[in-house]
């Protein structure tokens, strides 16, 4: 079970969204074909992904929507609430706090910390920004499952260390640098540049499909 | 070439980062093993990914770092500059504008639009927020390659339509909803909840590896 790849987990997240949409439309059954269609992957991939967790589909009928929602919910750990501490009360932090979708999926940002005296004590959404120095004490009193790092690059590793010391077992990092955490702590880094690069790849391919094969160095003629 | 999967492209982005680090350390050669190690994937996967684009490694020696950097740079379309229009001057927009890494990789956010009169005319970083109604005229005058949607959910599809009409060929969407764009436009959606779900999956697995197999409905005893 621990061998489930990161990309399988991401596809489960997407299936979960499609299922919720379909459920909201009142449909009770969905085919692997339909689940695949929405994400541009094959129905064989869908069946393989879902088979990791036991076979829920019925040949010729498809998957039972409410049942599959419950199963994926449980697989992804969305059948409970997670207490999240956020460090960094800048733009990213404010954007994350303003996003209501997290609480809907069970992620409660229950505390926000910063080290800038100008930010400490200010309101951010429903929370008051706390001094990062208080993290150990607040963590001991309240308990955090996960931490979010929304600080500048130079502070990120130090904040990661502080979150680990405070007992979090998962960290979502928005600072574009590699962080080191102990093996028992799950780390995900969101790098926006990767998203841009995925777009520029797609655009480059459509612009100049012939330009690929190492003709660098040669001059390019215009038509 | 157009069959390169999204996940391969993402791995290329990661290799590119590792290579830049290694290059900064002054190293000239890197093994597929080392490239793999950094991302927790197999060296066979690295060789397979890189073989899509021609074989650059030399058996027993590894890959030539500056050469591979140049090749991936070209593959990902990072050997040119991209003009990016951003719509939405809220927290996410401000966070993206403040992030200097984009320009370093060739992504220039050259205009920002909003429809809120309170925001139009204000400075955001080096830019002045423009009225979204001006998008067609500004696009015609300046030309945009890509658009970023950093608006509330309800405005996102309308903004996507406006960006497509303005001639962008790639859209990065931060609004957590499915958007529809013509086939010639590349679309990537950044859904932060997916990142959280990846963490909660990891934490759930480590918490209760045995809880998986559909024992839902039954009461859970505490040890």
Contacts between the chains, C-beta under 8 A, distances in Angstrom:
chain1	res1	chain2	res2	distance
A	1	B	205	6.4
A	1	B	209	6.1
A	1	B	212	6.3
A	2	B	205	6.0
A	2	B	209	7.3
A	4	B	201	7.8
A	4	B	205	7.9
A	6	B	198	6.7
A	7	B	7	5.5
A	9	B	197	7.3
A	9	B	198	5.3
A	9	B	201	5.0
A	10	B	194	6.0
A	10	B	198	6.6
A	12	B	197	7.8
A	12	B	201	7.6
A	13	B	191	7.7
A	13	B	193	7.4
A	13	B	194	4.5
A	13	B	197	4.7
A	13	B	198	7.3
A	14	B	194	7.6
A	16	B	197	7.7
A	17	B	191	8.0
A	21	B	178	7.9
A	38	B	178	7.9
A	53	B	212	6.9
A	54	B	213	6.7
A	54	B	214	6.5
A	70	B	216	6.7
A	71	B	214	7.1
A	74	B	211	7.8
A	74	B	212	7.7
A	74	B	216	6.4
A	75	B	201	6.9
A	75	B	204	7.6
A	75	B	212	7.1
A	76	B	197	4.9
A	76	B	200	6.0
A	76	B	201	5.0
A	76	B	204	7.3
A	77	B	197	7.7
A	77	B	200	3.6
A	77	B	201	5.6
A	77	B	203	6.0
A	77	B	204	3.2
A	77	B	207	7.9
A	78	B	197	6.8
A	78	B	200	6.4
A	82	B	196	7.7
A	82	B	200	5.8
A	82	B	203	7.4
A	84	B	196	7.9
A	90	B	95	7.2
A	90	B	98	7.8
A	91	B	91	5.1
A	91	B	92	7.6
A	91	B	94	4.4
A	91	B	95	3.6
A	91	B	98	6.1
A	92	B	91	7.6
A	92	B	92	7.9
A	92	B	95	4.4
A	94	B	91	4.4
A	95	B	90	7.2
A	95	B	91	3.6
A	95	B	92	4.4
A	95	B	95	5.8
A	96	B	192	6.7
A	98	B	90	7.9
A	98	B	91	6.1
A	99	B	176	7.6
A	99	B	192	6.7
A	101	B	176	5.5
A	101	B	192	7.7
A	101	B	193	5.3
A	102	B	192	7.4
A	102	B	193	6.4
A	102	B	196	6.4
A	105	B	193	5.5
A	105	B	196	6.9
A	105	B	197	7.0
A	106	B	200	7.2
A	107	B	193	7.6
A	107	B	196	4.9
A	107	B	200	7.5
A	145	B	203	6.5
A	146	B	196	7.6
A	146	B	199	5.8
A	146	B	200	7.9
A	146	B	203	7.4
A	169	B	203	5.4
A	169	B	206	7.0
A	170	B	199	3.9
A	170	B	200	7.4
A	170	B	202	6.3
A	170	B	203	5.1
A	171	B	199	7.8
A	172	B	195	5.5
A	172	B	196	6.5
A	172	B	199	6.1
A	176	B	99	7.6
A	176	B	101	5.4
A	178	B	21	7.9
A	178	B	38	8.0
A	184	B	206	7.2
A	186	B	198	8.0
A	186	B	199	5.4
A	186	B	202	3.7
A	186	B	203	6.3
A	186	B	206	7.8
A	188	B	195	5.2
A	188	B	198	5.5
A	188	B	199	5.8
A	190	B	190	7.7
A	190	B	192	7.2
A	190	B	195	5.7
A	191	B	13	7.6
A	192	B	96	6.7
A	192	B	99	6.7
A	192	B	101	7.8
A	192	B	102	7.4
A	192	B	190	7.2
A	193	B	13	7.4
A	193	B	101	5.4
A	193	B	102	6.4
A	193	B	105	5.5
A	193	B	107	7.6
A	194	B	10	6.0
A	194	B	13	4.5
A	194	B	14	7.6
A	195	B	172	5.5
A	195	B	188	5.2
A	195	B	190	5.6
A	196	B	82	7.7
A	196	B	84	7.9
A	196	B	102	6.4
A	196	B	105	6.9
A	196	B	107	4.9
A	196	B	146	7.6
A	196	B	172	6.5
A	197	B	9	7.3
A	197	B	12	7.8
A	197	B	13	4.7
A	197	B	16	7.7
A	197	B	76	4.9
A	197	B	77	7.7
A	197	B	78	6.7
A	197	B	105	7.0
A	198	B	6	6.7
A	198	B	9	5.3
A	198	B	10	6.6
A	198	B	13	7.3
A	198	B	186	8.0
A	198	B	188	5.5
A	199	B	146	5.8
A	199	B	170	3.9
A	199	B	171	7.7
A	199	B	172	6.1
A	199	B	186	5.5
A	199	B	188	5.8
A	200	B	76	6.0
A	200	B	77	3.6
A	200	B	78	6.3
A	200	B	82	5.8
A	200	B	106	7.2
A	200	B	107	7.5
A	200	B	146	7.9
A	200	B	170	7.4
A	201	B	4	7.8
A	201	B	9	5.0
A	201	B	12	7.6
A	201	B	75	6.9
A	201	B	76	5.0
A	201	B	77	5.6
A	202	B	170	6.2
A	202	B	186	3.7
A	203	B	77	6.0
A	203	B	82	7.4
A	203	B	145	6.5
A	203	B	146	7.4
A	203	B	169	5.4
A	203	B	170	5.1
A	203	B	186	6.3
A	204	B	75	7.6
A	204	B	76	7.3
A	204	B	77	3.2
A	205	B	1	6.4
A	205	B	2	6.0
A	205	B	4	7.9
A	205	B	77	8.0
A	206	B	169	7.0
A	206	B	184	7.1
A	206	B	186	7.8
A	207	B	77	7.9
A	209	B	1	6.1
A	209	B	2	7.4
A	211	B	74	7.9
A	212	B	1	6.3
A	212	B	53	7.0
A	212	B	74	7.7
A	212	B	75	7.2
A	213	B	54	6.9
A	214	B	54	6.5
A	214	B	71	7.3
A	216	B	70	6.9
A	216	B	74	6.5
